[in-house]
Amino acid sequence: MERKTYYFSINLNYQECMAYYKGHYTSIQVLSDCGKTIRFAAEKLRPFMSSIGIKGRFRIHLTTENKFISIEKIN
């Protein structure tokens, strides 16, 4: 399967994460390192939430049609 890979950083504090977690927002938008804006379901970040929020570098994989495949924290 062909896919596109993008890298981005995110820094959300606990309160910002809780708004997503509680469903106040259904999607999140990030700016990749190459300048592409990417929007995906906020629920995809739930596994990375901690008591301090979500902080770090991520890699997201999309199909060639820009459908979500996976996301992983890289540091």
N, CA, C, O and CB atoms as a CASP TS submission, in Angstrom:
PFRMAT TS
TARGET T0000
AUTHOR 0000-0000-0000
METHOD Language model
MODEL 1
PARENT N/A
ATOM      1  N   MET     1       0.841  -1.180   0.000  1.00  0.00           N
ATOM      2  CA  MET     1       0.000   0.000   0.000  1.00  0.00           C
ATOM      3  C   MET     1       0.887   1.244   0.000  1.00  0.00           C
ATOM      4  O   MET     1       1.787   1.382   0.829  1.00  0.00           O
ATOM      5  CB  MET     1      -0.957  -0.003   1.220  1.00  0.00           C
ATOM      6  N   GLU     2       0.625   2.121  -0.917  1.00  0.00           N
ATOM      7  CA  GLU     2       1.362   3.384  -0.934  1.00  0.00           C
ATOM      8  C   GLU     2       0.810   4.292   0.148  1.00  0.00           C
ATOM      9  O   GLU     2      -0.384   4.288   0.448  1.00  0.00           O
ATOM     10  CB  GLU     2       1.275   4.070  -2.324  1.00  0.00           C
ATOM     11  N   ARG     3       1.707   5.063   0.720  1.00  0.00           N
ATOM     12  CA  ARG     3       1.272   5.984   1.766  1.00  0.00           C
ATOM     13  C   ARG     3       2.165   7.205   1.799  1.00  0.00           C
ATOM     14  O   ARG     3       3.275   7.209   1.268  1.00  0.00           O
ATOM     15  CB  ARG     3       1.269   5.295   3.131  1.00  0.00           C
ATOM     16  N   LYS     4       1.644   8.246   2.443  1.00  0.00           N
ATOM     17  CA  LYS     4       2.388   9.478   2.661  1.00  0.00           C
ATOM     18  C   LYS     4       2.737   9.527   4.147  1.00  0.00           C
ATOM     19  O   LYS     4       1.955   9.097   4.995  1.00  0.00           O
ATOM     20  CB  LYS     4       1.560  10.752   2.211  1.00  0.00           C
ATOM     21  N   THR     5       3.894  10.045   4.442  1.00  0.00           N
ATOM     22  CA  THR     5       4.344  10.164   5.821  1.00  0.00           C
ATOM     23  C   THR     5       4.680  11.620   6.107  1.00  0.00           C
ATOM     24  O   THR     5       5.366  12.279   5.326  1.00  0.00           O
ATOM     25  CB  THR     5       5.569   9.249   6.091  1.00  0.00           C
ATOM     26  N   TYR     6       4.190  12.106   7.231  1.00  0.00           N
ATOM     27  CA  TYR     6       4.463  13.484   7.642  1.00  0.00           C
ATOM     28  C   TYR     6       4.925  13.483   9.099  1.00  0.00           C
ATOM     29  O   TYR     6       4.554  12.611   9.886  1.00  0.00           O
ATOM     30  CB  TYR     6       3.196  14.388   7.459  1.00  0.00           C
ATOM     31  N   TYR     7       5.738  14.472   9.435  1.00  0.00           N
ATOM     32  CA  TYR     7       6.255  14.646  10.795  1.00  0.00           C
ATOM     33  C   TYR     7       5.771  15.986  11.337  1.00  0.00           C
ATOM     34  O   TYR     7       5.683  16.973  10.606  1.00  0.00           O
ATOM     35  CB  TYR     7       7.818  14.568  10.821  1.00  0.00           C
ATOM     36  N   PHE     8       5.455  16.004  12.642  1.00  0.00           N
ATOM     37  CA  PHE     8       5.035  17.244  13.271  1.00  0.00           C
ATOM     38  C   PHE     8       5.306  17.173  14.767  1.00  0.00           C
ATOM     39  O   PHE     8       5.500  16.095  15.330  1.00  0.00           O
ATOM     40  CB  PHE     8       3.543  17.521  12.998  1.00  0.00           C
ATOM     41  N   SER     9       5.317  18.333  15.391  1.00  0.00           N
ATOM     42  CA  SER     9       5.451  18.436  16.845  1.00  0.00           C
ATOM     43  C   SER     9       4.133  18.918  17.409  1.00  0.00           C
ATOM     44  O   SER     9       3.375  19.629  16.749  1.00  0.00           O
ATOM     45  CB  SER     9       6.615  19.396  17.249  1.00  0.00           C
ATOM     46  N   ILE    10       3.873  18.520  18.639  1.00  0.00           N
ATOM     47  CA  ILE    10       2.652  18.971  19.302  1.00  0.00           C
ATOM     48  C   ILE    10       2.967  19.247  20.767  1.00  0.00           C
ATOM     49  O   ILE    10       3.783  18.560  21.382  1.00  0.00           O
ATOM     50  CB  ILE    10       1.509  17.913  19.167  1.00  0.00           C
ATOM     51  N   ASN    11       2.311  20.257  21.309  1.00  0.00           N
ATOM     52  CA  ASN    11       2.519  20.641  22.700  1.00  0.00           C
ATOM     53  C   ASN    11       1.186  21.149  23.242  1.00  0.00           C
ATOM     54  O   ASN    11       0.877  22.337  23.149  1.00  0.00           O
ATOM     55  CB  ASN    11       3.648  21.730  22.836  1.00  0.00           C
ATOM     56  N   LEU    12       0.412  20.246  23.801  1.00  0.00           N
ATOM     57  CA  LEU    12      -0.888  20.592  24.390  1.00  0.00           C
ATOM     58  C   LEU    12      -0.834  20.336  25.886  1.00  0.00           C
ATOM     59  O   LEU    12      -0.393  19.272  26.320  1.00  0.00           O
ATOM     60  CB  LEU    12      -2.044  19.777  23.734  1.00  0.00           C
ATOM     61  N   ASN    13      -1.282  21.309  26.681  1.00  0.00           N
ATOM     62  CA  ASN    13      -1.297  21.079  28.119  1.00  0.00           C
ATOM     63  C   ASN    13      -2.491  20.188  28.481  1.00  0.00           C
ATOM     64  O   ASN    13      -3.310  19.857  27.623  1.00  0.00           O
ATOM     65  CB  ASN    13      -1.359  22.428  28.893  1.00  0.00           C
ATOM     66  N   TYR    14      -2.579  19.811  29.734  1.00  0.00           N
ATOM     67  CA  TYR    14      -3.611  18.871  30.193  1.00  0.00           C
ATOM     68  C   TYR    14      -5.022  19.402  29.927  1.00  0.00           C
ATOM     69  O   TYR    14      -5.884  18.657  29.461  1.00  0.00           O
ATOM     70  CB  TYR    14      -3.438  18.587  31.690  1.00  0.00           C
ATOM     71  N   GLN    15      -5.261  20.677  30.217  1.00  0.00           N
ATOM     72  CA  GLN    15      -6.589  21.246  30.028  1.00  0.00           C
ATOM     73  C   GLN    15      -6.989  21.230  28.543  1.00  0.00           C
ATOM     74  O   GLN    15      -8.140  20.941  28.214  1.00  0.00           O
ATOM     75  CB  GLN    15      -6.631  22.683  30.578  1.00  0.00           C
ATOM     76  N   GLU    16      -6.047  21.539  27.658  1.00  0.00           N
ATOM     77  CA  GLU    16      -6.333  21.495  26.220  1.00  0.00           C
ATOM     78  C   GLU    16      -6.670  20.067  25.778  1.00  0.00           C
ATOM     79  O   GLU    16      -7.575  19.852  24.971  1.00  0.00           O
ATOM     80  CB  GLU    16      -5.127  22.034  25.412  1.00  0.00           C
ATOM     81  N   CYS    17      -5.940  19.111  26.311  1.00  0.00           N
ATOM     82  CA  CYS    17      -6.199  17.707  25.982  1.00  0.00           C
ATOM     83  C   CYS    17      -7.565  17.256  26.465  1.00  0.00           C
ATOM     84  O   CYS    17      -8.261  16.517  25.768  1.00  0.00           O
ATOM     85  CB  CYS    17      -5.125  16.818  26.584  1.00  0.00           C
ATOM     86  N   MET    18      -7.950  17.693  27.646  1.00  0.00           N
ATOM     87  CA  MET    18      -9.241  17.283  28.193  1.00  0.00           C
ATOM     88  C   MET    18     -10.394  17.770  27.319  1.00  0.00           C
ATOM     89  O   MET    18     -11.406  17.079  27.206  1.00  0.00           O
ATOM     90  CB  MET    18      -9.405  17.812  29.618  1.00  0.00           C
ATOM     91  N   ALA    19     -10.268  18.929  26.705  1.00  0.00           N
ATOM     92  CA  ALA    19     -11.315  19.418  25.807  1.00  0.00           C
ATOM     93  C   ALA    19     -11.491  18.458  24.629  1.00  0.00           C
ATOM     94  O   ALA    19     -12.615  18.188  24.206  1.00  0.00           O
ATOM     95  CB  ALA    19     -10.976  20.841  25.298  1.00  0.00           C
ATOM     96  N   TYR    20     -10.388  17.950  24.108  1.00  0.00           N
ATOM     97  CA  TYR    20     -10.462  16.958  23.029  1.00  0.00           C
ATOM     98  C   TYR    20     -10.994  15.632  23.563  1.00  0.00           C
ATOM     99  O   TYR    20     -11.851  15.002  22.944  1.00  0.00           O
ATOM    100  CB  TYR    20      -9.074  16.753  22.378  1.00  0.00           C
ATOM    101  N   TYR    21     -10.483  15.222  24.702  1.00  0.00           N
ATOM    102  CA  TYR    21     -10.862  13.933  25.288  1.00  0.00           C
ATOM    103  C   TYR    21     -12.364  13.869  25.583  1.00  0.00           C
ATOM    104  O   TYR    21     -13.005  12.839  25.372  1.00  0.00           O
ATOM    105  CB  TYR    21     -10.067  13.684  26.576  1.00  0.00           C
ATOM    106  N   LYS    22     -12.910  14.979  26.070  1.00  0.00           N
ATOM    107  CA  LYS    22     -14.330  15.016  26.414  1.00  0.00           C
ATOM    108  C   LYS    22     -15.225  15.194  25.189  1.00  0.00           C
ATOM    109  O   LYS    22     -16.450  15.190  25.310  1.00  0.00           O
ATOM    110  CB  LYS    22     -14.590  16.133  27.399  1.00  0.00           C
ATOM    111  N   GLY    23     -14.627  15.349  24.030  1.00  0.00           N
ATOM    112  CA  GLY    23     -15.413  15.445  22.811  1.00  0.00           C
ATOM    113  C   GLY    23     -15.856  16.844  22.421  1.00  0.00           C
ATOM    114  O   GLY    23     -16.699  16.998  21.538  1.00  0.00           O
ATOM    115  N   HIS    24     -15.304  17.866  23.063  1.00  0.00           N
ATOM    116  CA  HIS    24     -15.648  19.239  22.694  1.00  0.00           C
ATOM    117  C   HIS    24     -15.159  19.559  21.285  1.00  0.00           C
ATOM    118  O   HIS    24     -15.708  20.424  20.602  1.00  0.00           O
ATOM    119  CB  HIS    24     -15.050  20.234  23.701  1.00  0.00           C
ATOM    120  N   TYR    25     -14.124  18.852  20.866  1.00  0.00           N
ATOM    121  CA  TYR    25     -13.589  18.979  19.507  1.00  0.00           C
ATOM    122  C   TYR    25     -13.488  17.571  18.933  1.00  0.00           C
ATOM    123  O   TYR    25     -13.132  16.633  19.647  1.00  0.00           O
ATOM    124  CB  TYR    25     -12.183  19.713  19.492  1.00  0.00           C
ATOM    125  N   THR    26     -13.793  17.421  17.672  1.00  0.00           N
ATOM    126  CA  THR    26     -13.727  16.096  17.070  1.00  0.00           C
ATOM    127  C   THR    26     -12.486  15.909  16.214  1.00  0.00           C
ATOM    128  O   THR    26     -12.116  14.780  15.893  1.00  0.00           O
ATOM    129  CB  THR    26     -14.956  15.846  16.240  1.00  0.00           C
ATOM    130  N   SER    27     -11.840  17.008  15.841  1.00  0.00           N
ATOM    131  CA  SER    27     -10.638  16.875  15.019  1.00  0.00           C
ATOM    132  C   SER    27      -9.559  17.826  15.511  1.00  0.00           C
ATOM    133  O   SER    27      -9.820  18.788  16.235  1.00  0.00           O
ATOM    134  CB  SER    27     -10.955  17.148  13.536  1.00  0.00           C
ATOM    135  N   ILE    28      -8.362  17.527  15.099  1.00  0.00           N
ATOM    136  CA  ILE    28      -7.217  18.362  15.435  1.00  0.00           C
ATOM    137  C   ILE    28      -6.487  18.673  14.139  1.00  0.00           C
ATOM    138  O   ILE    28      -6.440  17.852  13.223  1.00  0.00           O
ATOM    139  CB  ILE    28      -6.270  17.660  16.473  1.00  0.00           C
ATOM    140  N   GLN    29      -5.923  19.859  14.076  1.00  0.00           N
ATOM    141  CA  GLN    29      -5.201  20.287  12.889  1.00  0.00           C
ATOM    142  C   GLN    29      -3.769  20.619  13.289  1.00  0.00           C
ATOM    143  O   GLN    29      -3.537  21.347  14.254  1.00  0.00           O
ATOM    144  CB  GLN    29      -5.894  21.511  12.215  1.00  0.00           C
ATOM    145  N   VAL    30      -2.818  20.083  12.545  1.00  0.00           N
ATOM    146  CA  VAL    30      -1.405  20.333  12.818  1.00  0.00           C
ATOM    147  C   VAL    30      -0.722  20.795  11.539  1.00  0.00           C
ATOM    148  O   VAL    30      -1.233  20.598  10.437  1.00  0.00           O
ATOM    149  CB  VAL    30      -0.711  19.062  13.384  1.00  0.00           C
ATOM    150  N   LEU    31       0.426  21.403  11.704  1.00  0.00           N
ATOM    151  CA  LEU    31       1.250  21.818  10.575  1.00  0.00           C
ATOM    152  C   LEU    31       2.472  20.921  10.541  1.00  0.00           C
ATOM    153  O   LEU    31       3.255  20.889  11.490  1.00  0.00           O
ATOM    154  CB  LEU    31       1.656  23.327  10.679  1.00  0.00           C
ATOM    155  N   SER    32       2.634  20.187   9.441  1.00  0.00           N
ATOM    156  CA  SER    32       3.772  19.269   9.328  1.00  0.00           C
ATOM    157  C   SER    32       5.064  20.047   9.124  1.00  0.00           C
ATOM    158  O   SER    32       5.046  21.239   8.817  1.00  0.00           O
ATOM    159  CB  SER    32       3.559  18.276   8.166  1.00  0.00           C
ATOM    160  N   ASP    33       6.176  19.358   9.298  1.00  0.00           N
ATOM    161  CA  ASP    33       7.483  19.980   9.115  1.00  0.00           C
ATOM    162  C   ASP    33       7.665  20.544   7.712  1.00  0.00           C
ATOM    163  O   ASP    33       8.399  21.514   7.523  1.00  0.00           O
ATOM    164  CB  ASP    33       8.575  18.980   9.407  1.00  0.00           C
ATOM    165  N   CYS    34       6.996  19.936   6.719  1.00  0.00           N
ATOM    166  CA  CYS    34       7.137  20.410   5.336  1.00  0.00           C
ATOM    167  C   CYS    34       6.123  21.499   4.989  1.00  0.00           C
ATOM    168  O   CYS    34       6.063  21.944   3.843  1.00  0.00           O
ATOM    169  CB  CYS    34       6.983  19.245   4.368  1.00  0.00           C
ATOM    170  N   GLY    35       5.322  21.934   5.975  1.00  0.00           N
ATOM    171  CA  GLY    35       4.385  23.032   5.766  1.00  0.00           C
ATOM    172  C   GLY    35       2.979  22.621   5.366  1.00  0.00           C
ATOM    173  O   GLY    35       2.144  23.485   5.099  1.00  0.00           O
ATOM    174  N   LYS    36       2.695  21.327   5.318  1.00  0.00           N
ATOM    175  CA  LYS    36       1.356  20.860   4.954  1.00  0.00           C
ATOM    176  C   LYS    36       0.464  20.833   6.192  1.00  0.00           C
ATOM    177  O   LYS    36       0.872  20.343   7.245  1.00  0.00           O
ATOM    178  CB  LYS    36       1.420  19.454   4.301  1.00  0.00           C
ATOM    179  N   THR    37      -0.749  21.359   6.067  1.00  0.00           N
ATOM    180  CA  THR    37      -1.731  21.314   7.130  1.00  0.00           C
ATOM    181  C   THR    37      -2.442  19.971   7.075  1.00  0.00           C
ATOM    182  O   THR    37      -2.920  19.553   6.020  1.00  0.00           O
ATOM    183  CB  THR    37      -2.737  22.486   7.014  1.00  0.00           C
ATOM    184  N   ILE    38      -2.508  19.298   8.221  1.00  0.00           N
ATOM    185  CA  ILE    38      -3.120  17.975   8.305  1.00  0.00           C
ATOM    186  C   ILE    38      -4.181  18.005   9.389  1.00  0.00           C
ATOM    187  O   ILE    38      -3.930  18.450  10.509  1.00  0.00           O
ATOM    188  CB  ILE    38      -2.057  16.873   8.594  1.00  0.00           C
ATOM    189  N   ARG    39      -5.370  17.525   9.046  1.00  0.00           N
ATOM    190  CA  ARG    39      -6.465  17.431  10.013  1.00  0.00           C
ATOM    191  C   ARG    39      -6.826  15.956  10.167  1.00  0.00           C
ATOM    192  O   ARG    39      -6.954  15.226   9.184  1.00  0.00           O
ATOM    193  CB  ARG    39      -7.715  18.281   9.557  1.00  0.00           C
ATOM    194  N   PHE    40      -6.987  15.535  11.422  1.00  0.00           N
ATOM    195  CA  PHE    40      -7.359  14.146  11.685  1.00  0.00           C
ATOM    196  C   PHE    40      -8.192  14.082  12.958  1.00  0.00           C
ATOM    197  O   PHE    40      -8.248  15.046  13.721  1.00  0.00           O
ATOM    198  CB  PHE    40      -6.101  13.243  11.805  1.00  0.00           C
ATOM    199  N   ALA    41      -8.835  12.945  13.182  1.00  0.00           N
ATOM    200  CA  ALA    41      -9.704  12.767  14.344  1.00  0.00           C
ATOM    201  C   ALA    41      -8.910  12.918  15.638  1.00  0.00           C
ATOM    202  O   ALA    41      -7.864  12.292  15.810  1.00  0.00           O
ATOM    203  CB  ALA    41     -10.391  11.390  14.299  1.00  0.00           C
ATOM    204  N   ALA    42      -9.408  13.745  16.537  1.00  0.00           N
ATOM    205  CA  ALA    42      -8.727  14.000  17.805  1.00  0.00           C
ATOM    206  C   ALA    42      -8.561  12.728  18.624  1.00  0.00           C
ATOM    207  O   ALA    42      -7.609  12.610  19.395  1.00  0.00           O
ATOM    208  CB  ALA    42      -9.492  15.035  18.614  1.00  0.00           C
ATOM    209  N   GLU    43      -9.469  11.781  18.467  1.00  0.00           N
ATOM    210  CA  GLU    43      -9.388  10.530  19.239  1.00  0.00           C
ATOM    211  C   GLU    43      -8.106   9.757  18.952  1.00  0.00           C
ATOM    212  O   GLU    43      -7.702   8.925  19.765  1.00  0.00           O
ATOM    213  CB  GLU    43     -10.591   9.647  18.934  1.00  0.00           C
ATOM    214  N   LYS    44      -7.464  10.007  17.829  1.00  0.00           N
ATOM    215  CA  LYS    44      -6.221   9.305  17.482  1.00  0.00           C
ATOM    216  C   LYS    44      -5.083   9.665  18.433  1.00  0.00           C
ATOM    217  O   LYS    44      -4.103   8.927  18.528  1.00  0.00           O
ATOM    218  CB  LYS    44      -5.815   9.630  16.045  1.00  0.00           C
ATOM    219  N   LEU    45      -5.202  10.793  19.139  1.00  0.00           N
ATOM    220  CA  LEU    45      -4.149  11.219  20.067  1.00  0.00           C
ATOM    221  C   LEU    45      -4.375  10.718  21.495  1.00  0.00           C
ATOM    222  O   LEU    45      -3.495  10.881  22.341  1.00  0.00           O
ATOM    223  CB  LEU    45      -4.056  12.731  20.074  1.00  0.00           C
ATOM    224  N   ARG    46      -5.505  10.125  21.778  1.00  0.00           N
ATOM    225  CA  ARG    46      -5.805   9.679  23.149  1.00  0.00           C
ATOM    226  C   ARG    46      -4.739   8.762  23.746  1.00  0.00           C
ATOM    227  O   ARG    46      -4.431   8.904  24.929  1.00  0.00           O
ATOM    228  CB  ARG    46      -7.129   8.967  23.169  1.00  0.00           C
ATOM    229  N   PRO    47      -4.162   7.831  22.990  1.00  0.00           N
ATOM    230  CA  PRO    47      -3.141   6.960  23.590  1.00  0.00           C
ATOM    231  C   PRO    47      -1.888   7.702  24.064  1.00  0.00           C
ATOM    232  O   PRO    47      -1.106   7.166  24.849  1.00  0.00           O
ATOM    233  CB  PRO    47      -2.739   5.906  22.597  1.00  0.00           C
ATOM    234  N   PHE    48      -1.701   8.921  23.591  1.00  0.00           N
ATOM    235  CA  PHE    48      -0.478   9.670  23.909  1.00  0.00           C
ATOM    236  C   PHE    48      -0.685  10.697  25.015  1.00  0.00           C
ATOM    237  O   PHE    48       0.247  11.413  25.381  1.00  0.00           O
ATOM    238  CB  PHE    48       0.037  10.367  22.669  1.00  0.00           C
ATOM    239  N   MET    49      -1.892  10.773  25.545  1.00  0.00           N
ATOM    240  CA  MET    49      -2.202  11.754  26.586  1.00  0.00           C
ATOM    241  C   MET    49      -1.666  11.294  27.930  1.00  0.00           C
ATOM    242  O   MET    49      -1.798  10.126  28.296  1.00  0.00           O
ATOM    243  CB  MET    49      -3.717  11.992  26.675  1.00  0.00           C
ATOM    244  N   SER    50      -1.061  12.217  28.660  1.00  0.00           N
ATOM    245  CA  SER    50      -0.555  11.918  30.003  1.00  0.00           C
ATOM    246  C   SER    50      -1.022  13.006  30.962  1.00  0.00           C
ATOM    247  O   SER    50      -1.804  13.878  30.584  1.00  0.00           O
ATOM    248  CB  SER    50       1.004  11.807  30.007  1.00  0.00           C
ATOM    249  N   SER    51      -0.554  12.957  32.170  1.00  0.00           N
ATOM    250  CA  SER    51      -0.962  13.948  33.172  1.00  0.00           C
ATOM    251  C   SER    51      -0.460  15.351  32.841  1.00  0.00           C
ATOM    252  O   SER    51      -0.953  16.327  33.407  1.00  0.00           O
ATOM    253  CB  SER    51      -0.454  13.539  34.544  1.00  0.00           C
ATOM    254  N   ILE    52       0.501  15.468  31.943  1.00  0.00           N
ATOM    255  CA  ILE    52       0.980  16.796  31.539  1.00  0.00           C
ATOM    256  C   ILE    52       0.409  17.230  30.194  1.00  0.00           C
ATOM    257  O   ILE    52       0.644  18.357  29.759  1.00  0.00           O
ATOM    258  CB  ILE    52       2.499  16.805  31.474  1.00  0.00           C
ATOM    259  N   GLY    53      -0.325  16.364  29.542  1.00  0.00           N
ATOM    260  CA  GLY    53      -0.893  16.686  28.233  1.00  0.00           C
ATOM    261  C   GLY    53      -0.282  15.811  27.160  1.00  0.00           C
ATOM    262  O   GLY    53      -0.015  14.629  27.381  1.00  0.00           O
ATOM    263  N   ILE    54      -0.063  16.402  25.996  1.00  0.00           N
ATOM    264  CA  ILE    54       0.586  15.689  24.897  1.00  0.00           C
ATOM    265  C   ILE    54       1.725  16.566  24.408  1.00  0.00           C
ATOM    266  O   ILE    54       1.510  17.703  23.988  1.00  0.00           O
ATOM    267  CB  ILE    54      -0.425  15.354  23.731  1.00  0.00           C
ATOM    268  N   LYS    55       2.929  16.034  24.466  1.00  0.00           N
ATOM    269  CA  LYS    55       4.115  16.776  24.029  1.00  0.00           C
ATOM    270  C   LYS    55       5.021  15.834  23.273  1.00  0.00           C
ATOM    271  O   LYS    55       5.211  14.689  23.682  1.00  0.00           O
ATOM    272  CB  LYS    55       4.865  17.415  25.232  1.00  0.00           C
ATOM    273  N   GLY    56       5.584  16.305  22.169  1.00  0.00           N
ATOM    274  CA  GLY    56       6.565  15.495  21.467  1.00  0.00           C
ATOM    275  C   GLY    56       6.471  15.585  19.960  1.00  0.00           C
ATOM    276  O   GLY    56       5.734  16.390  19.391  1.00  0.00           O
ATOM    277  N   ARG    57       7.255  14.716  19.343  1.00  0.00           N
ATOM    278  CA  ARG    57       7.320  14.614  17.881  1.00  0.00           C
ATOM    279  C   ARG    57       6.532  13.379  17.461  1.00  0.00           C
ATOM    280  O   ARG    57       6.565  12.339  18.119  1.00  0.00           O
ATOM    281  CB  ARG    57       8.809  14.536  17.371  1.00  0.00           C
ATOM    282  N   PHE    58       5.830  13.526  16.354  1.00  0.00           N
ATOM    283  CA  PHE    58       4.976  12.448  15.862  1.00  0.00           C
ATOM    284  C   PHE    58       5.192  12.231  14.375  1.00  0.00           C
ATOM    285  O   PHE    58       5.628  13.117  13.640  1.00  0.00           O
ATOM    286  CB  PHE    58       3.503  12.755  16.143  1.00  0.00           C
ATOM    287  N   ARG    59       4.867  11.009  13.967  1.00  0.00           N
ATOM    288  CA  ARG    59       4.876  10.646  12.548  1.00  0.00           C
ATOM    289  C   ARG    59       3.472  10.122  12.241  1.00  0.00           C
ATOM    290  O   ARG    59       2.953   9.255  12.944  1.00  0.00           O
ATOM    291  CB  ARG    59       6.008   9.561  12.209  1.00  0.00           C
ATOM    292  N   ILE    60       2.870  10.659  11.186  1.00  0.00           N
ATOM    293  CA  ILE    60       1.536  10.214  10.790  1.00  0.00           C
ATOM    294  C   ILE    60       1.623   9.634   9.380  1.00  0.00           C
ATOM    295  O   ILE    60       2.309  10.171   8.511  1.00  0.00           O
ATOM    296  CB  ILE    60       0.501  11.391  10.854  1.00  0.00           C
ATOM    297  N   HIS    61       0.923   8.545   9.177  1.00  0.00           N
ATOM    298  CA  HIS    61       0.877   7.897   7.868  1.00  0.00           C
ATOM    299  C   HIS    61      -0.534   8.039   7.313  1.00  0.00           C
ATOM    300  O   HIS    61      -1.513   7.753   8.003  1.00  0.00           O
ATOM    301  CB  HIS    61       1.296   6.390   7.961  1.00  0.00           C
ATOM    302  N   LEU    62      -0.632   8.485   6.060  1.00  0.00           N
ATOM    303  CA  LEU    62      -1.898   8.646   5.360  1.00  0.00           C
ATOM    304  C   LEU    62      -1.845   7.893   4.046  1.00  0.00           C
ATOM    305  O   LEU    62      -0.767   7.671   3.493  1.00  0.00           O
ATOM    306  CB  LEU    62      -2.216  10.136   5.123  1.00  0.00           C
ATOM    307  N   THR    63      -3.017   7.495   3.540  1.00  0.00           N
ATOM    308  CA  THR    63      -3.055   6.891   2.213  1.00  0.00           C
ATOM    309  C   THR    63      -2.805   7.985   1.180  1.00  0.00           C
ATOM    310  O   THR    63      -2.747   9.166   1.521  1.00  0.00           O
ATOM    311  CB  THR    63      -4.421   6.172   1.954  1.00  0.00           C
ATOM    312  N   THR    64      -2.660   7.597  -0.052  1.00  0.00           N
ATOM    313  CA  THR    64      -2.482   8.594  -1.109  1.00  0.00           C
ATOM    314  C   THR    64      -3.740   9.442  -1.284  1.00  0.00           C
ATOM    315  O   THR    64      -3.699  10.503  -1.907  1.00  0.00           O
ATOM    316  CB  THR    64      -2.122   7.909  -2.433  1.00  0.00           C
ATOM    317  N   GLU    65      -4.871   8.962  -0.725  1.00  0.00           N
ATOM    318  CA  GLU    65      -6.124   9.737  -0.745  1.00  0.00           C
ATOM    319  C   GLU    65      -6.305  10.539   0.549  1.00  0.00           C
ATOM    320  O   GLU    65      -7.384  11.072   0.812  1.00  0.00           O
ATOM    321  CB  GLU    65      -7.331   8.797  -0.953  1.00  0.00           C
ATOM    322  N   ASN    66      -5.250  10.617   1.343  1.00  0.00           N
ATOM    323  CA  ASN    66      -5.233  11.370   2.607  1.00  0.00           C
ATOM    324  C   ASN    66      -6.133  10.794   3.691  1.00  0.00           C
ATOM    325  O   ASN    66      -6.630  11.536   4.539  1.00  0.00           O
ATOM    326  CB  ASN    66      -5.637  12.785   2.350  1.00  0.00           C
ATOM    327  N   LYS    67      -6.348   9.492   3.677  1.00  0.00           N
ATOM    328  CA  LYS    67      -7.084   8.814   4.741  1.00  0.00           C
ATOM    329  C   LYS    67      -6.093   8.337   5.794  1.00  0.00           C
ATOM    330  O   LYS    67      -4.994   7.890   5.466  1.00  0.00           O
ATOM    331  CB  LYS    67      -7.916   7.620   4.180  1.00  0.00           C
ATOM    332  N   PHE    68      -6.487   8.435   7.054  1.00  0.00           N
ATOM    333  CA  PHE    68      -5.628   8.063   8.174  1.00  0.00           C
ATOM    334  C   PHE    68      -5.262   6.579   8.136  1.00  0.00           C
ATOM    335  O   PHE    68      -6.118   5.721   7.918  1.00  0.00           O
ATOM    336  CB  PHE    68      -6.313   8.396   9.494  1.00  0.00           C
ATOM    337  N   ILE    69      -3.975   6.293   8.352  1.00  0.00           N
ATOM    338  CA  ILE    69      -3.508   4.918   8.516  1.00  0.00           C
ATOM    339  C   ILE    69      -3.053   4.706   9.957  1.00  0.00           C
ATOM    340  O   ILE    69      -3.564   3.830  10.655  1.00  0.00           O
ATOM    341  CB  ILE    69      -2.354   4.600   7.524  1.00  0.00           C
ATOM    342  N   SER    70      -2.078   5.523  10.402  1.00  0.00           N
ATOM    343  CA  SER    70      -1.552   5.374  11.762  1.00  0.00           C
ATOM    344  C   SER    70      -0.805   6.623  12.187  1.00  0.00           C
ATOM    345  O   SER    70      -0.461   7.486  11.379  1.00  0.00           O
ATOM    346  CB  SER    70      -0.629   4.153  11.857  1.00  0.00           C
ATOM    347  N   ILE    71      -0.567   6.684  13.499  1.00  0.00           N
ATOM    348  CA  ILE    71       0.227   7.760  14.071  1.00  0.00           C
ATOM    349  C   ILE    71       1.100   7.153  15.154  1.00  0.00           C
ATOM    350  O   ILE    71       0.680   6.241  15.867  1.00  0.00           O
ATOM    351  CB  ILE    71      -0.675   8.909  14.638  1.00  0.00           C
ATOM    352  N   GLU    72       2.308   7.661  15.271  1.00  0.00           N
ATOM    353  CA  GLU    72       3.204   7.152  16.314  1.00  0.00           C
ATOM    354  C   GLU    72       4.055   8.289  16.865  1.00  0.00           C
ATOM    355  O   GLU    72       4.422   9.220  16.149  1.00  0.00           O
ATOM    356  CB  GLU    72       4.107   6.018  15.762  1.00  0.00           C
ATOM    357  N   LYS    73       4.355   8.188  18.138  1.00  0.00           N
ATOM    358  CA  LYS    73       5.242   9.156  18.777  1.00  0.00           C
ATOM    359  C   LYS    73       6.667   8.694  18.499  1.00  0.00           C
ATOM    360  O   LYS    73       6.991   7.518  18.661  1.00  0.00           O
ATOM    361  CB  LYS    73       4.961   9.280  20.332  1.00  0.00           C
ATOM    362  N   ILE    74       7.507   9.622  18.084  1.00  0.00           N
ATOM    363  CA  ILE    74       8.882   9.251  17.728  1.00  0.00           C
ATOM    364  C   ILE    74       9.902   9.764  18.737  1.00  0.00           C
ATOM    365  O   ILE    74      11.063   9.359  18.672  1.00  0.00           O
ATOM    366  CB  ILE    74       9.222   9.782  16.349  1.00  0.00           C
ATOM    367  N   ASN    75       9.527  10.620  19.648  1.00  0.00           N
ATOM    368  CA  ASN    75      10.402  10.998  20.774  1.00  0.00           C
ATOM    369  C   ASN    75       9.644  11.818  21.776  1.00  0.00           C
ATOM    370  O   ASN    75      10.208  12.229  22.790  1.00  0.00           O
ATOM    371  CB  ASN    75      11.625  11.777  20.286  1.00  0.00           C
TER
END
